[in-house]
Amino acid sequence: MTLKNVGKSENDSAEDIQGTLTSLAFAYPIRVARDNDELDSSYPTHKIYLRPQGREYVCVGSGWEKTIKHGPNAGKTMISCRIEDPSFEKPLDFALFEDEPGEWTVRWSRARQDNE
């Protein structure tokens, strides 16, 4: 599994994160907004919005706020996200990590395909 940095955002908190989600195929303004204060892992805490060129923001997914439990970032906040837009071949899973207070990095991962 590999992690790639595909965007960066600067905001005050995990309440409303805005930036650009970028890949080789697209670059969309993204907004990840708190929608629920429940920290029960089965309920999303955020809604994910993308803004296609010339259009308004469209809700395309959900995010779950979590606290990192292990490693050098233990105790910091992350938001595990999933976009399930019909224009994508598969759902896009990514995570937002707070590198510095108010500065968020977007990283995505994809399972490696074994050449059998």
C-alpha positions as a Markdown table, in Angstrom:
| # | Residue | x | y | z |
|---|---|---|---|---|
| 1 | Met | 0.0 | 0.0 | 0.0 |
| 2 | Thr | 1.4 | 3.4 | -0.9 |
| 3 | Leu | 0.5 | 6.9 | 0.3 |
| 4 | Lys | 0.5 | 9.9 | -2.0 |
| 5 | Asn | 0.0 | 13.5 | -1.2 |
| 6 | Val | -2.8 | 14.8 | -3.5 |
| 7 | Gly | -3.7 | 18.0 | -1.9 |
| 8 | Lys | -3.2 | 20.5 | 0.9 |
| 9 | Ser | -5.5 | 22.7 | 2.9 |
| 10 | Glu | -5.1 | 25.5 | 5.4 |
| 11 | Asn | -8.0 | 26.0 | 7.9 |
| 12 | Asp | -8.5 | 26.7 | 11.5 |
| 13 | Ser | -10.0 | 23.3 | 12.5 |
| 14 | Ala | -11.6 | 20.1 | 11.5 |
| 15 | Glu | -15.0 | 21.9 | 11.3 |
| 16 | Asp | -14.7 | 23.1 | 7.7 |
| 17 | Ile | -11.6 | 22.2 | 5.7 |
| 18 | Gln | -11.3 | 23.6 | 2.2 |
| 19 | Gly | -8.6 | 23.1 | -0.4 |
| 20 | Thr | -8.1 | 21.3 | -3.7 |
| 21 | Leu | -8.2 | 17.5 | -4.4 |
| 22 | Thr | -5.7 | 16.9 | -7.2 |
| 23 | Ser | -4.8 | 13.9 | -9.3 |
| 24 | Leu | -3.5 | 13.4 | -12.8 |
| 25 | Ala | -7.1 | 13.1 | -14.0 |
| 26 | Phe | -8.7 | 16.0 | -12.1 |
| 27 | Ala | -8.4 | 18.9 | -9.8 |
| 28 | Tyr | -11.5 | 19.8 | -7.8 |
| 29 | Pro | -12.1 | 22.3 | -5.1 |
| 30 | Ile | -13.0 | 20.2 | -2.0 |
| 31 | Arg | -14.8 | 21.1 | 1.2 |
| 32 | Val | -14.9 | 18.7 | 4.1 |
| 33 | Ala | -17.5 | 20.0 | 6.6 |
| 34 | Arg | -18.5 | 18.7 | 10.0 |
| 35 | Asp | -22.0 | 17.3 | 9.9 |
| 36 | Asn | -22.2 | 15.3 | 13.1 |
| 37 | Asp | -20.5 | 15.5 | 16.5 |
| 38 | Glu | -20.9 | 11.8 | 17.2 |
| 39 | Leu | -17.6 | 10.1 | 17.6 |
| 40 | Asp | -19.2 | 6.7 | 17.3 |
| 41 | Ser | -17.1 | 5.1 | 14.5 |
| 42 | Ser | -20.1 | 3.8 | 12.7 |
| 43 | Tyr | -21.5 | 7.3 | 11.9 |
| 44 | Pro | -19.8 | 9.8 | 9.6 |
| 45 | Thr | -18.7 | 13.1 | 11.3 |
| 46 | His | -18.2 | 15.0 | 8.0 |
| 47 | Lys | -19.7 | 15.5 | 4.6 |
| 48 | Ile | -17.5 | 15.8 | 1.5 |
| 49 | Tyr | -18.3 | 18.2 | -1.2 |
| 50 | Leu | -16.5 | 18.7 | -4.6 |
| 51 | Arg | -17.1 | 21.6 | -7.0 |
| 52 | Pro | -16.8 | 20.7 | -10.7 |
| 53 | Gln | -15.8 | 23.6 | -12.9 |
| 54 | Gly | -18.6 | 26.1 | -13.4 |
| 55 | Arg | -20.9 | 24.4 | -10.9 |
| 56 | Glu | -21.9 | 24.6 | -7.3 |
| 57 | Tyr | -20.5 | 22.2 | -4.6 |
| 58 | Val | -22.0 | 18.7 | -4.8 |
| 59 | Cys | -22.1 | 16.3 | -1.8 |
| 60 | Val | -20.2 | 13.2 | -2.9 |
| 61 | Gly | -19.1 | 11.4 | 0.3 |
| 62 | Ser | -18.5 | 11.1 | 4.0 |
| 63 | Gly | -15.7 | 11.3 | 6.5 |
| 64 | Trp | -15.1 | 9.8 | 9.9 |
| 65 | Glu | -13.0 | 11.8 | 12.4 |
| 66 | Lys | -10.5 | 9.6 | 14.3 |
| 67 | Thr | -7.7 | 10.0 | 16.8 |
| 68 | Ile | -4.4 | 8.4 | 15.8 |
| 69 | Lys | -3.5 | 5.8 | 18.4 |
| 70 | His | 0.0 | 4.8 | 17.5 |
| 71 | Gly | 3.2 | 6.1 | 16.1 |
| 72 | Pro | 4.7 | 9.6 | 16.1 |
| 73 | Asn | 1.4 | 11.2 | 15.4 |
| 74 | Ala | -0.4 | 9.5 | 18.3 |
| 75 | Gly | -3.1 | 11.8 | 19.7 |
| 76 | Lys | -3.5 | 13.9 | 16.6 |
| 77 | Thr | -6.7 | 14.0 | 14.6 |
| 78 | Met | -7.3 | 12.5 | 11.2 |
| 79 | Ile | -10.4 | 12.2 | 9.0 |
| 80 | Ser | -10.9 | 9.0 | 7.0 |
| 81 | Cys | -12.9 | 9.9 | 3.8 |
| 82 | Arg | -14.7 | 8.1 | 1.1 |
| 83 | Ile | -16.0 | 9.6 | -2.2 |
| 84 | Glu | -18.6 | 7.5 | -4.0 |
| 85 | Asp | -19.4 | 9.5 | -7.1 |
| 86 | Pro | -20.8 | 7.6 | -10.1 |
| 87 | Ser | -18.3 | 9.2 | -12.4 |
| 88 | Phe | -15.5 | 7.4 | -10.6 |
| 89 | Glu | -14.7 | 3.8 | -11.5 |
| 90 | Lys | -14.4 | 2.9 | -7.8 |
| 91 | Pro | -14.9 | 4.8 | -4.6 |
| 92 | Leu | -12.0 | 7.0 | -3.7 |
| 93 | Asp | -10.7 | 6.5 | -0.2 |
| 94 | Phe | -8.3 | 9.1 | 1.3 |
| 95 | Ala | -7.4 | 10.6 | 4.7 |
| 96 | Leu | -6.8 | 14.1 | 5.9 |
| 97 | Phe | -4.0 | 14.5 | 8.4 |
| 98 | Glu | -3.4 | 17.6 | 10.4 |
| 99 | Asp | 0.3 | 18.3 | 10.0 |
| 100 | Glu | 0.4 | 21.6 | 11.8 |
| 101 | Pro | -2.5 | 23.3 | 13.6 |
| 102 | Gly | -4.9 | 24.3 | 10.8 |
| 103 | Glu | -2.8 | 22.7 | 8.0 |
| 104 | Trp | -4.2 | 19.5 | 6.5 |
| 105 | Thr | -2.6 | 17.1 | 4.1 |
| 106 | Val | -4.6 | 14.8 | 1.9 |
| 107 | Arg | -3.2 | 11.3 | 1.3 |
| 108 | Trp | -4.8 | 8.4 | -0.5 |
| 109 | Ser | -4.0 | 4.8 | -0.7 |
| 110 | Arg | -4.7 | 2.1 | -3.2 |
| 111 | Ala | -4.2 | -1.7 | -2.7 |
| 112 | Arg | -1.3 | -3.0 | -4.8 |
| 113 | Gln | -2.2 | -5.2 | -7.7 |
| 114 | Asp | -0.1 | -8.3 | -7.7 |
| 115 | Asn | 1.1 | -9.5 | -11.1 |
| 116 | Glu | 0.2 | -13.1 | -11.0 |
